[in-house]
Amino acid sequence: MKKENLPNKIPVFPLSNFIIFPKTTVPLNIFEPRYIDMINDSMKSNKLIGMIQPKTSNIKQNKPELHGVGCLGKITSFRETEDGRYIIELKGLIRFRKVKEIITENKYRVLEVNFEDFFKDLVNEKEDLKFSDLELIFKDLKSLFEKRGFIINWKALEKQSLDETINALAMASPFSLEEKQILLEAENLDSRKEKISQILSTYTFDNFNNTTVQ
């Protein structure tokens, strides 16, 4: 997508503890009526929706405060189930900064957004990272995932490009809402790799030595 075609107003899906990165694709199961409306409207226009984390995981709040940075995604696959749910695939395009919330008659939320800080997300440039740089992170992440009962196909991950691998691990990781937000806002891949390392080091010393899983 070209930067001049980016919309300045987007519908958003505030999903706690869930992030999408540019150049990654994630499946979503849509069942809430307001988000079914959002997908219907999006499919009729540009197929774009924004994913953004609320600042709290309290789902009882109808309009929780949102973080300042999210990621714009494009619906690349869509199917309706017999019970009226939508199964979609969303491909991350570019991160955005929230400017303000727009009041509309829609049941879902709409934001005015700015993409200026993140235009490099649209560029396919190779980062100066080697797979060997990730091996230690993988080792620690693997331990963390396995202790939390997560199953990851590591062999499949190793066949992907480094940015897809790092972003996929960051998205799937059992990190907290705040930690995932830090990873989303990291300036580039190298910075994201460093932040994963830093977060992992706190888990390695605290959580691995604690036999009770919170």
N, C-alpha and C positions, 0 to 999 in steps of 0.2 A: 504494500500500500504506500502511496506517495503522501508526503506530509501535508501537501496542499489539500488532499481529500479527507483529512481527518476532521471529524465533527467536533464542534465545541460544546455540544450538549449530548449526553449519553444516558440511557437507562442503566441503572446499576443493580447488581445482585450482591447485597452485603452478606457474606458468608463467613462465619467465624472459624478461625483456625484453618482457613483454606486460601491458598494463593495460586495464581497462575503467572508464569513468567513468559516474556516474549520468546517465540520460537519453540514453545512446547504446546502439546495438545492434551486436553483432559476431557474425560467423559463426565456429564452431569445428568442427574436424574431430577427432572422438574415435575413437581406435583402440587405445589401451592398455587391456588387460583390466580393470585396477583402476578406470580412469575410465569404462569402459563400465558397470561395476558401479555406480559413483557416479551416473551418469545414470539408470540403471534405477531405483535406489532413490529418486532425486529425483523422477522422473516419477510414481512411485507415491504420493508425499507432496505437498510444497508447490511442487515445481519450482524450488526455490531452491538455488543453489550459490555459493560464494565464490571470487573470483579474487584471488590474492595472489602477489606476487613472492618467490622465494627470494632470499637475500642474495648468493648466488653463482650464476653461470651454469653451474657444473660439474654436468652432468647425470648423472655417475657416482654422485654422492651419492644414496643412497636416500631419506634424510630430511634435506634441507638446511635450515638455519635460515631462518626466514621473516621478512620485514619486518613491522613492527608494524601497518601499515594496508593494507587491501585493499578490495574493493568487492563487495557482494552483487549477484548477478544472478538474473534469472528466465528460465527456458527458455520462449521464446515460439514456437519452431518446432522441429520434430523430425522427422527422417526417417532410416531405416536404408538403407544401401547394400547392393548384392548381395554385397559381400565382407565384410559384418558390421561396417562402421564406422557411426558415428552422425554425421550433419551436424546441428548445432543452431544456433539463434540465441539469443544471450543478451542480455537487456536489463538494463543497469546500473540499480540502484534507489537504493542508499545505501552510502556507505563505512562500514567498520567498523574497530574497533580490536581487535587480538588480545588476549585475556585469558590463555588458556593452551590447550595442546593436550590433547584428550581421548583417552585410550587406549580403543580399541574393537577389535572383532574384524574390522572392515572392512579391506580392503587399502588403501583411500584414507584420507586424513587428515581429522580432524574437529577444529574449533576451538570453544572457548567464546569468544564475541565480545561487544563492547559497541558500541552505535550512538549513545550519548548525544551525542558531540561533533559528530555529523553529521546531526542531524534536519532541518536546513535543506535537505539534499539532496532531501527528499521534497516540498519546497514549490516550486511553479512561480512563482517571482518573477522579474521582469525586472531584469536587471543594467543599470546605467547605462553601457553601452558602445556606441560607434557603430562601424559597419563601417569608417569611415575610420581609426579607432584601429588596425585590424588590417592596414591596407594595407602598412605598412612591414614588419611581421612576415611577412606573406604573401610579400613580395618576397624577403626573406632566406631564408624557409623554402623557397620555390620553388627558389631557387638550390641550397640544400643538398640538397633531394630530387632535383633533376635531376643534380647531381654524383654522387650515390650511386646513380643509376639507378632511382629511384622514380618512378612515374607516378601523378599525382593528377588527378582531374577537378575542376579549380578552379572551373569554371563551375557545376557541381552544388553545390559547397560554398557558393558565394556565395548560393545560394537558401535555405540552411538558416538556422536561428536562430543567433545568435552563440555561444550556449553549445554547441550541437551542433557548430558549426564548430571552435571552439577545442579542444573535447574530442576530436573526430575527428582533428585535426592532431596533438594531443599523443599520441594512441594510435598513430597510424601513423608518427610521426616516427622518423628513424634515430638517436635519442638513446640514450644508455647506459641500462642498468638503473637506475642510481642517479638519473640525471636524470629518468627517467620516474616514479620513486617520488616525487621532489620535486614534480613536477607533480600527481600524484595527491593528495598531502597538502596542496597549496595550499588555503588557507581558502575562497576564492571565485574566481569567474571572473576578476575584475580582477587578483587576485593571480596566478592561473595565467597570464594574458596577460603580466604583468610578468616572471614566471619564464621563460617561453618566450623573451622578449626577451633576458634575461640569458644564458640558455644559448646562444642563437643568436649573441650577441656574441662568445663564446669560440670558436665554430665559425668565425665570419666571419674572425677574425684568425688562428687556428691552422690549421684544417683547409682553408680555401679556398686558403691560400697554400702548402699542402703537396700536391705533385702525386701522392704515393702514398696511395691509399686503404687504410687499415688493414683 
